Amino acid sequence: MVQSSRNVMGTLFVGGALTLTLAALAYPAMLGLDNASTSTDRIIANTQWGPLTEGERDFVVKVRAAGLWEHPLGLIGLQKGQSKAVKTASQHLVDGHAALDASCRKIAPMLNITLPNVASPQQEGFVTQLKAESGRQFDTDFANILRMTHGSIFNAIAKIRSTTKNTLVRALADQANNTVLDHITVMEKTGLVDFDTTVFNQTTPPKLPKTDMTPPAPVPGQPQVVLNPPPNPTSTPVDLSAALNGTATIGG
């Protein structure tokens, strides 16, 4: 476990940690709205569901980007995972991110948010690494990388949920919170998570170029990638009925 933990630490520091730290990065102007300010609290649009801030726009994009690498990684884990617990965790990744992605694809056009079709280079790097691994090494790095990335986003979701005045963003944050907590839990149940390394990587991330942490803009005219749910899904997209009936005056 010690050697494996060192390998994970090296991977996270070379490939990059805190993949999904939402507030740290504003999505580029080419994917939507002007990014003249670094303040995530800056209101960039007023919608019938409430104001939309820069950070909330980034949140929707980041949830989509998370699914674009974690859903396929779940499919890989179902094939390569050695333990029953890793296969179970893989099922949860596929199930949860298919449902979250469906919610993102519903909400994004309503808020005039452009979604990526490919995850960030950093996220794709995690997938490339795990594709090349097998056996115990795959299981261990799978559990540690995904526990670290989910742990890093957990507090950020709570901030979005507690402060947003936008009912659509609030509904997505509710679903994301439940999904991420579930994924944290199943990774921990593998018994492979090195908590010292995980917490260290969550709290002391390396500084990476913005390009490494930003999913590229979709190719014009390219069909939108859809993350398919498993044959018998247990997770479902968020019910937007209440959110759609909400008004801009509803608080966070």
Disulfide bonds with the S-S distance in Angstrom:
none
